[in-house]
Amino acid sequence: MSNAMYNKMWHQTQEALSSLLDKESEKMMEPQRNHVFIFQMLATFYIKYVQIFRNLENVYDQMVHPQKRILIRKLLDGVMGRILELKNEMAELELTEFHYFDDILQDLKLVPQQLDIPIPKYFLKERLEVIKGREKILAQLLANSGLGITEKKYPVKPIPLEEAVKLIQVAERARQGRLRAMFMKQIYLQEYRAKQARLLGERVADVGTAALCIQKVWRGFHQCKRTEREREEEMIFLGMNPPPLFNEVSAALIQADRVTHLRDEVQVKHEEEYRDALVTIKDDLKLIEGPNIKENLQDEIRRWFIECRNLTGTFPDYPKEEEGGSAIIFSNKTRQQVIEDIIASQEEEEKTKKKKEEEKPKKGKKGKEKKETKEKIKDEGEGWHMSPSVFLHTMQEGNNVYKDLWKNKDESWNVPQGYDPELIKEDKRKELESEIRLQVDELMRQELKNLKLAVNRERELSGKTGKKKGSKEKDKKRKVGKKDKDPTADRTIESLYKELVEEGLLIQALKVNLSDYIGDYSYLGSTLRQMSIEPMPSLLDVRQLITLYGILPLGSEAVHEKAPLVKSLLLAGPSGVGKKLLVHAICTETGANLFDLSAANIAGKYPGKSGLQLMLHMALKVARQLQPSVVWIGDTEKTFYKKVPNAERKMEPKRLKKQLLKILKLLKPDDRVLIVGTTQRPFDAELQPLCKVYQKIILVPRPDYASRYVLWKEIIQRHGGVITGALSVSCLAKITDGFTQGHIVQVVKEVLTERRIRQQSHKPLTALEFIASLTSMSPVYQEEEESFKDWYAKTPMSKKRALALTGDNKENEKDKGKEKEKKGIKEKKKK
């Protein structure tokens, strides 16, 4: 796509965003009571913001103009944050983490795949050099300590000479036996043909009949092939089978990849030019316009001195540097407005003094009145209001800048989409003015002091002494206070990082993308909920939650600071469903460090209470300094055991139990650190302390039929398999009900050996080959799945949802009873 196409896409997305912002501002003012209507409103906003987010992410990634990219980045972060806010609103309204939008998608004419939230590429692009450098250091430290990921080397056992000779003899005799058998088979066939010729005797074969025989066979074979080909074409036409070159990479895609790489290079080039221009243009303005700006500012401030003296009889107090200096007085105001402000401020001071004297005895009564009004408002229950958004203001600001600056801008002169020098000049003039203003303020403060000393020396001296005393007292107060003790204050971050790596607490994350967590959507979610049946979440619902709660806040500083804060996640599910894969995917997609504080990993390391505190302090210090970071606690049920098994008592699995809540309290919105726990036996843990530590609990299910079908296809193809008509994928998906992703991957690896991959051209894959190796594996039985459901129903959010549903049902029953009573009264009246 060309620059013009991406500009067009941006303008269309911006129009959609402005209309959505107008609608949302209207809806926010209206109080709502209907629960269903509120959810539909939130869901439509959420879906529309996701579509805008997808387009903006694409535009930001491919746009070349550096100044446009700054604005798009601001909007992108705003939209991202708003999506998280809406998700939080829906979760609080429905009291569940999983939502289904089947009806709304049909109304908006969208496909479920369009709900997939993309991960912005700038998370890794802008930190690529830092991530690569850190990976090199980590690999070196792991190699030096012997903890690196090494290939499995199978041990070679030495054999005595006699046994080796015997083995060679057996193999050679077997080879000779096979050759002899083949030779004997050929002799037998020759004899059989000769015997058949003798039996036929002298019967002479007619040439015509022989030709007819050959024709029949050939025509039959030809027709079979033709019907097969026609059937294949029909299936492709109907969309039942993929076209022949479906899996091959087309020339257009290769060309598109080349263009994207070229655009990335141009992007970097334009960014460098823009940075250089910021410096050069500012220096030029300083030389040309700097002296004039200085003179004008000095003249304005001197006039202000004289006008204040004429109006009030005294010289004004100069604003402090902390308050903004003279910029507060002359911020977009004329001289007359400044004079009016001075007179108004004097009048206000007099009024406030009078009011304070009158209102001193009435303070107690007012406090009581305020409390009463607040209680009344709460009791009235005006209906549901959307909570105030932090990101709407930033989006509206960005939208206004777009309308004022870029919407109708003529860019016919800027075909290569480089920087705009005029815009830089406007910004740098303001910067230069503020810098010069600081210098002018220092000069004018001194000048004002001299003027005041000349008029009244005694007042100035008394004012100075009072100020000095006050300032000294403040400084003393500031100095007095508690200081946080840092046990590693004398150590560098590099040394702490090295120690954590050597102790195995900071590990290397596997290179796994979130897209590797394969699955399909739940297409019956909303219909099942209407029938008051709680559906099991699909794999792509889980993937979406990981993106929303894990990846987006860790990847963006602006989003993490302002969006609803999620400090901890718990992934609960049976073994083999991909919990560890999701943890590693969070690290890969955001370039985060991975700390392993599992009970098994910290066993025997840093013993004692002081040792544990030192370990956690080091881990948190490094995690904050080198953020984003993920703290992984594998088998987290061991940390919250109801009763520690005898075999694990030496390991002290409950060491972290009391410390985890303290860690969570220490984490602030600025700290992009996420605690992720994984468990396959959550029912062994104490529920209350577990739920206190983990804010969000995500139940990771075993794959359903749709997900299994997609899994089998993808995993077979990734491991070098070719799917043909001989392989029934739907049959495999049906048979493997209860088996997890881990089982499927293991089976495919066992079947698709190097030899089997080479044989596919003449011996295509069949379902029976995979089924044979499935027999030795135990699936996730219905009882285990039910135990997970029962445990999840005991979590705080599920309990609230159950109570809300029972309350709604009671209200409906009451309404039905009232209607029946009314009908009965009407019938009696008629009689």
Secondary structure by P-SEA (a helix, b strand, c coil): ccaaaaaaaaaaaaaaaaaaaaaaaaaaacccccaaaaaaaaaaaaaaaaaaaaaaaaaaaccccaaaaaaaaaaaaaaaaaaaaaaaaaaaaccccccccaaaaaaaccccccccccccccccccaaaaaaaaaaaaaaaaaaaccccccbbbbbbbbcaaaaaaaaaaaaaaaaaaaaaaaaaaaaaaaaaaaaaaaaccccccaaaaaaaaaaaaaaaaaaaaaaaaaaaaaaaaccccccccccccaaaaaaaaaaaaaaaaaaaaaaaaaaaaaaaaaaaaaccaaaaaaaaaaaaaaaaaaaaaaccbbbbcccccccccccccccccaaaaaaaaaaaaaaaaaaaaaaaaaccaaaaaaaaaaaaaaaaaaaccccccccccaaaaaaaaaaaaaaccccccccccccccccaaaaaaaaaaaaaaaaaaaaaaaaaaaaaaaaaaccaaaaaaaaaaaaaaaaaaaaaaabbbbbbbccccccaaaaaaaaaaaccbbbbccccccccccccccaaaaaaaacccccccaaaaaaaaaacccccccccccccccccccbbbbbccccccaaaaaaaaaaaabbbbbbbcccccccccccaaaaaaaaaaaaaaaaaaccbbbbbcccccccccccccccccccccccccaaaaaaaaccccccbbbbbbbccccccccaaaaaaccbbbbbbcccaaaaaaaaaaaaaaacccccccccaaaaaaaaccccaaaaaaaaaaaacaaaaaacccccccaaaaaaaacccccccaaaaaaaaaaaaacaaaaaaaaaaaaaaaaaaaaaaaaaaaaaaaaaaac
